[in-house]
């Protein structure tokens, strides 16, 4: 019971420390909260989505192939969710719908459009008539029409250049060969505009789809940032709690405690147990609050429990190991500020690879380098838990490393207080 009594006394002192509470709980939650507030408009469910603009399409070149492609893309299902388009009989009706506020824009395809696209010599232009009070909807319509026209112009260029290339090689540049080239280019352009499989040009995503992708990406960022804060501040809390051993040594309370009938191993064991319990409380509180407030998904129940215990054990063992090499609190302040920070950033570097653009190419390197620090093992187990992967192998490595650090720390403390 003596070990538990000592641990309980130190634990109560830790939870009553305003500095330790702010450092252990306030700062990591505040940091994650800043990012949550910044990204809430993108990740939350109350953000406003852009409605698909209503468009009227008047095709005055109904027999033309190019006109049919343009009108079909605008009014077909490929752009559903991007445009709400319908065909009308003539330009006057299309413009009237815009004037009445029933449509954001009208697309008017003139007669002879297809022939002019094929190089008949005329101007292959399309009229976009818009509501002057609107900006976003008409801009979307103009952008799509411009992309289709660019694709058609590219088709004409492809046919012209291919005809010259065929003639130079003695291949007949007849209508059949050029027709196949033009048809192939048109099919590719249609697929690219619709975002079809294999398109390397551009992709069209509905507002709902883009919103869902944004939420998933922002959720990943928030989860990674919270994991960084949990690991980073747990190790700081561990070292700060273990520093109480040095403080009591300087104040003389620890030597006086050694004069009592209580064995030294029980005294040291109780203080180390208090460090572990403090860290375990910190981890549990951070997990519960971050899940409730920020919606962080830490993983399955079993993997979360194992990751939490592994993190607490690793942090406590590291604190014991590092503190056992220090003489006093003055030296501890300098070492904690440099060493814990340095190896902490090395350890959580593996998490940066998942959220910083361009860092993914270094993920293999950071995965290896981060494991030279205890924080890297803690970051790894939380990364695996959030991804739904097994954590057993990582946990075994953490426990083995913790056992080594804890053994060295206890050995050095026993030698220090032997006399």
C-alpha positions in Angstrom: 0.0 0.0 0.0 3.0 2.4 0.6 3.7 2.6 -3.2 0.1 3.5 -3.9 0.0 6.1 -1.0 3.1 7.8 -2.4 1.7 7.7 -6.0 -1.7 9.1 -4.8 0.0 12.0 -3.0 2.0 12.9 -6.0 -1.0 12.5 -8.3 -3.1 14.8 -6.3 -0.3 17.4 -6.4 -0.2 17.1 -10.2 -3.9 17.5 -10.8 -3.9 20.6 -8.5 -1.1 22.2 -10.4 -2.6 24.9 -12.7 0.5 25.1 -14.8 0.5 21.3 -15.4 -3.2 21.3 -16.2 -2.9 24.1 -18.8 0.2 22.5 -20.2 -1.1 18.9 -20.3 -4.7 19.6 -21.4 -5.2 23.2 -22.3 -2.5 23.7 -24.9 -3.0 20.6 -27.0 -6.8 21.2 -27.1 -6.4 24.9 -27.8 -4.0 24.2 -30.7 -6.4 21.7 -32.2 -9.3 24.1 -31.5 -7.6 26.8 -33.5 -7.4 24.6 -36.6 -10.9 23.3 -36.0 -12.2 26.9 -36.0 -10.2 27.8 -39.0 -11.5 24.8 -41.1 -15.0 24.5 -39.7 -16.6 26.3 -42.7 -15.1 23.6 -44.9 -15.5 20.5 -42.7 -18.8 21.2 -40.9 -22.3 20.3 -42.0 -23.7 23.8 -41.9 -21.7 25.3 -44.8 -23.6 26.7 -47.8 -23.3 24.8 -51.0 -23.4 26.5 -54.4 -26.6 25.5 -56.2 -26.4 24.3 -59.8 -27.2 27.3 -62.1 -30.2 27.0 -64.3 -29.5 27.4 -68.0 -31.6 27.5 -71.1 -30.1 26.2 -74.3 -31.3 27.2 -77.8 -29.8 25.1 -80.6 -30.3 26.8 -83.9 -28.1 24.3 -85.7 -30.0 21.1 -84.9 -28.5 19.0 -87.7 -24.9 19.9 -87.0 -22.6 17.4 -85.3 -20.7 20.0 -83.3 -23.8 21.8 -82.2 -25.3 18.5 -81.1 -22.3 17.7 -79.0 -22.4 21.0 -77.3 -26.1 21.0 -76.6 -26.0 17.3 -75.5 -23.2 18.0 -73.0 -25.0 21.0 -71.5 -28.5 19.3 -71.2 -27.3 15.7 -70.7 -26.5 13.8 -67.6 -22.8 14.2 -67.7 -22.9 17.6 -66.0 -25.8 16.8 -63.6 -25.2 18.6 -60.3 -23.1 21.2 -62.1 -25.7 22.6 -64.4 -29.5 22.5 -64.4 -30.0 22.9 -68.2 -33.0 22.6 -70.4 -33.6 23.0 -74.2 -35.9 25.7 -75.5 -37.2 26.3 -79.0 -35.6 29.6 -80.0 -33.2 32.4 -78.8 -36.0 34.7 -77.7 -37.4 32.1 -75.3 -33.9 31.4 -73.9 -33.3 35.1 -73.3 -36.8 35.6 -71.8 -36.1 33.0 -69.2 -33.0 34.9 -68.1 -34.9 38.3 -68.1 -37.6 36.8 -65.9 -35.1 35.5 -63.4 -35.9 31.8 -64.2 -32.4 31.1 -65.5 -28.9 32.3 -64.7 -27.8 32.2 -68.3 -28.8 31.3 -71.8 -26.6 29.5 -74.3 -27.5 30.2 -77.9 -25.9 28.1 -80.6 -26.3 29.9 -84.0 -27.2 28.3 -87.3 -24.1 27.1 -89.3 -22.1 26.6 -86.1 -21.0 23.0 -86.9 -20.0 24.0 -90.4 -17.8 26.8 -89.1 -16.2 24.5 -86.6 -15.3 22.2 -89.4 -13.5 25.0 -91.2 -16.1 26.5 -93.5 -14.6 29.9 -92.9 -17.2 31.5 -90.7 -17.1 32.5 -87.0 -17.8 29.5 -84.8 -19.1 31.5 -81.8 -21.7 30.8 -79.2 -23.7 33.5 -77.4 -23.9 33.3 -73.6 -26.7 35.6 -72.4 -26.6 36.1 -68.6 -28.4 37.8 -65.7 -26.2 40.8 -64.9 -27.0 40.5 -61.2 -25.4 37.1 -61.0 -21.7 36.2 -61.1 -20.9 32.6 -60.0 -23.6 30.8 -62.0 -22.9 32.5 -65.4 -19.1 32.2 -64.8 -19.6 28.4 -64.5 -21.6 28.3 -67.7 -19.1 30.4 -69.6 -16.2 28.3 -68.4 -17.9 25.0 -69.5 -18.8 26.4 -72.9 -15.3 27.8 -73.4 -13.8 24.4 -72.6 -16.1 22.7 -75.1 -15.2 25.2 -77.8 -11.5 24.9 -77.1 -11.9 21.1 -77.5 -13.6 21.6 -80.8 -11.0 24.0 -82.0 -8.3 21.5 -80.9 -10.1 18.9 -83.0 -10.0 21.1 -86.1 -6.2 21.8 -85.5 -5.7 18.0 -85.0 -7.4 17.2 -88.3 -5.5 20.0 -90.2 -2.1 19.0 -88.8 -2.8 15.3 -89.3 -3.8 15.9 -92.9 -0.5 17.6 -93.6 1.4 14.8 -91.8 -0.4 12.1 -93.8 0.3 13.9 -97.1 4.0 14.1 -96.3 4.1 10.3 -95.7 2.2 9.5 -98.9 -1.0 8.4 -97.0 -4.2 9.6 -98.6 -5.6 12.5 -96.5 -9.2 11.6 -97.5 -12.3 12.1 -95.6 -12.3 8.6 -94.1 -8.9 9.0 -92.4 -9.4 12.6 -91.3 -12.9 11.6 -90.1 -11.5 8.9 -87.8 -8.9 11.4 -86.4 -11.5 14.0 -85.8 -13.9 11.5 -84.2 -11.2 10.1 -81.9 -10.2 13.6 -80.8 -13.9 14.5 -80.2 -14.4 11.4 -78.1 -11.4 12.1 -76.0 -12.5 15.7 -75.5 -16.0 14.6 -74.5 -14.6 12.1 -72.0 -12.2 14.7 -70.6 -15.0 17.2 -70.1 -17.3 14.7 -68.4 -14.4 13.5 -66.1 -14.5 10.0 -67.5 -12.2 7.2 -66.5 -8.7 7.7 -68.0 -9.1 11.4 -68.5 -5.9 13.2 -68.0 -7.4 16.6 -68.9 -9.7 17.8 -66.1 -12.4 16.5 -63.8 -15.9 17.8 -63.1 -17.1 17.2 -59.6 -20.5 18.0 -58.2 -20.9 20.5 -55.3 -21.9 17.7 -53.0 -19.0 15.5 -54.0 -16.5 18.3 -53.6 -18.0 19.1 -50.2 -17.7 15.5 -49.0 -14.1 15.4 -50.2 -13.3 18.6 -48.4 -14.8 17.3 -45.2 -12.8 14.1 -45.4 -9.5 16.0 -46.1 -10.1 18.5 -43.3 -11.0 15.6 -40.9 -7.7 14.0 -41.8 -5.8 17.2 -41.1 -7.6 17.7 -37.7 -7.0 14.1 -36.7 -3.3 14.3 -37.6 -2.8 17.6 -35.7 -4.6 16.3 -32.6 -2.4 13.1 -32.7 0.7 15.4 -32.9 -0.5 17.4 -30.0 -1.3 14.3 -27.9 2.1 12.7 -28.5 4.1 16.0 -28.1 2.5 17.2 -24.9 2.3 13.7 -23.3 6.1 13.5 -23.3 6.4 17.0 -22.0 4.0 16.2 -19.2 5.9 13.1 -18.3 9.2 14.9 -18.0 7.6 17.7 -16.0 6.0 15.2 -13.6 9.3 13.3 -13.2 11.1 16.5 -12.5 9.3 16.5 -9.1 11.9 13.9 -8.0 14.7 16.4 -8.6 12.7 19.2 -6.9 12.1 17.1 -3.8 15.8 16.2 -3.8 16.7 19.9 -3.8 14.2 20.8 -1.1 15.4 18.0 1.1 12.0 16.3 1.4 13.2 13.2 -0.5 16.3 12.6 1.7 14.1 12.9 4.8 11.7 10.4 3.3 14.5 8.0 2.8 15.2 8.1 6.6 11.8 6.5 7.3 11.3 2.8 7.5 9.8 2.8 3.9 12.2 1.1 1.4 13.8 3.3 -1.2 12.4 1.0 -4.0 8.9 1.7 -2.8 9.4 5.4 -2.6 10.9 5.6 -6.1 8.3 3.2 -7.4 5.5 5.3 -6.0 6.8 8.4 -7.6 7.2 6.7 -11.0 3.7 5.2 -10.7 2.3 8.8 -10.2 4.0 9.8 -13.4 2.3 7.0 -15.3 -1.1 7.7 -13.8 -0.8 11.4 -14.6 0.0 10.6 -18.2 -2.8 8.0 -18.4 -5.4 10.6 -17.2 -4.0 13.1 -19.7 -4.3 10.7 -22.6 -7.9 9.6 -21.7 -9.1 13.2 -21.3 -7.6 14.3 -24.6 -9.1 11.3 -26.4 -12.6 11.9 -25.0 -12.7 15.7 -25.4 -11.2 15.7 -28.9 -13.7 13.0 -30.0 -16.6 14.8 -28.5 -15.7 18.4 -29.6 -13.8 17.9 -32.8 -15.2 14.6 -34.0 -11.8 12.9 -34.1 -12.0 9.2 -35.0 -9.2 7.5 -33.1 -9.9 4.0 -34.3 -11.5 0.8 -32.8 -12.0 0.5 -29.1 -9.3 -2.2 -28.6 -6.6 -0.4 -30.7 -7.4 2.9 -28.9 -7.0 1.3 -25.4 -3.7 -0.3 -26.5 -2.4 2.9 -28.0 -3.4 4.9 -24.9 -1.6 2.5 -22.6 1.4 2.2 -24.9 1.7 6.0 -25.1 1.5 6.4 -21.3 4.0 3.7 -20.6 6.4 5.0 -23.3 6.1 8.6 -22.0 6.6 7.6 -18.4 9.6 5.4 -19.1 11.2 8.1 -21.2 10.7 10.6 -18.4 12.3 8.3 -15.9 15.2 7.6 -18.2 15.9 11.2 -19.1 15.5 12.5 -15.6 17.9 9.9 -14.1 20.8 11.6 -16.0 20.1 15.1 -14.6 21.5 16.6 -11.4 19.0 19.3 -10.6 15.9 21.3 -11.8 18.0 24.0 -13.4 19.8 21.5 -15.7 16.4 19.7 -16.3 14.8 22.9 -17.6 17.5 23.4 -20.2 17.6 19.7 -21.3 13.8 19.4 -21.4 13.5 22.5 -23.6 16.1 21.3 -26.1 16.1 17.5 -26.0 12.4 16.8 -25.7 11.6 19.4 -28.3 14.2 18.1 -30.8 13.4 14.4 -30.6 9.7 15.3 -30.4 9.7 17.0 -33.8 11.8 14.1 -35.2 9.2 11.7 -33.8 6.1 13.3 -35.2 7.7 14.0 -38.6 6.0 10.8 -39.9 2.6 12.5 -39.3 3.6 15.6 -41.4 4.0 13.4 -44.4 0.3 12.8 -44.4 -0.9 16.4 -44.5 1.8 18.6 -46.1 1.7 18.6 -49.9 4.9 17.1 -51.4 5.9 15.4 -48.1 4.4 12.1 -49.1 7.4 11.4 -51.3 9.5 11.3 -48.1 7.1 9.1 -46.1 9.4 6.1 -46.3 12.3 8.2 -44.9 10.3 9.8 -42.1 8.9 6.4 -41.1 12.4 5.1 -40.5 14.0 8.2 -39.0 11.1 8.9 -36.6 11.6 5.6 -34.9 14.9 6.7 -33.4 12.8 8.7 -30.9 10.2 7.4 -28.4 7.7 10.0 -29.8 8.0 8.3 -33.2 6.8 5.0 -31.8 3.8 6.8 -30.1 3.0 8.6 -33.3 3.1 5.4 -35.3 0.7 3.5 -33.0 -1.9 6.4 -33.2 -1.4 6.5 -37.0 -2.1 2.8 -37.2 -5.1 3.0 -34.9 -6.7 5.8 -36.8 -6.1 3.9 -40.1 -7.8 0.8 -38.7 -4.6 -1.2 -38.9 -3.3 -3.7 -36.3 -1.2 -2.1 -33.5 0.2 -5.2 -31.9 3.7 -5.2 -33.5 4.2 -1.5 -32.8 2.9 -1.9 -29.2 5.4 -4.8 -28.7 8.2 -2.5 -29.9 7.1 0.3 -27.6 6.9 -2.0 -24.5 10.4 -3.4 -25.2 11.9 0.1 -25.6 10.0 1.3 -22.5 11.4 -1.6 -20.5 14.9 -0.8 -21.5 14.5 3.0 -20.7 12.7 2.3 -17.4 15.3 -0.3 -16.3 18.2 2.2 -16.9 16.3 5.0 -15.2 15.5 3.0 -12.1 19.1 1.6 -11.9 20.6 5.1 -12.0 18.1 6.4 -9.4 18.9 3.5 -7.1 22.6 4.2 -7.4 22.1 7.9 -6.8 20.1 7.4 -3.6 22.0 4.4 -2.3 23.8 6.4 0.3 
